[in-house]
């Protein structure tokens, strides 16, 4: 399947669009989360927080703000520490994440394209993609790579930006934010739920659970166990 049509931005152009100060990335992300995804931070903490296995990949980690909040949530829930690789293809975002987690054990950060990760196969117990599928220019390649690096029976949790579904005035606000994001290069495209389902299945993953909330598709998918 060809990469999804959308803004037409390449991976390099999108990486360039994310060359902003981490604080501005976080502010911008808050407005996208609230008005485009129509989601909330508590909802995302409950969704992503449990999906950390012993070896975990946080893909499109950005400046690490969401990862830090998830780890705080896990400590509050008294969940066990894990080994984490955070990957992103924007060096400025990784610089923010490295600074945020400097000196903290069990984390390393990697410059990588989601569709071509320099990571071993069958390695990770879990992968999270939080608020980031919308910026993958090759979403099919990213899903195939996620399947490759997951261990058999490993689990992906992702939330995917859908075309606006809510009523006036929120639909119009979300549509304007999406158009702005495409012009800036920080948004490749929104999706339809069934489109994402089929792309995940075609990548070799099995849907475990799914839910649409606001303009957001929360999906958990598993890599099938080896025969």
Buried (B, 14 or more C-beta within 10 A) or exposed (E): EEBBEBBEBBBEEBBEBBEBEBEEBBEBBEEBBBBBBBBBEEBBBEBBBBBBBEBBBBBBBBBBBBBBBBBEBBEEEEEEEBBBBBBBBBEBBBEBBBEBBEEEEEBEBBEBBBBEBEBEEEBBBBBBBBBBBBBBBBBBBBBBBBBBBBBEEBBBBBBBBBBBBBEEEBBEBBBEBBEEBBEBBBBBBBBEBEBBBEBBEEBBBEEEEBEEBBBBBBBBBBBEEEE
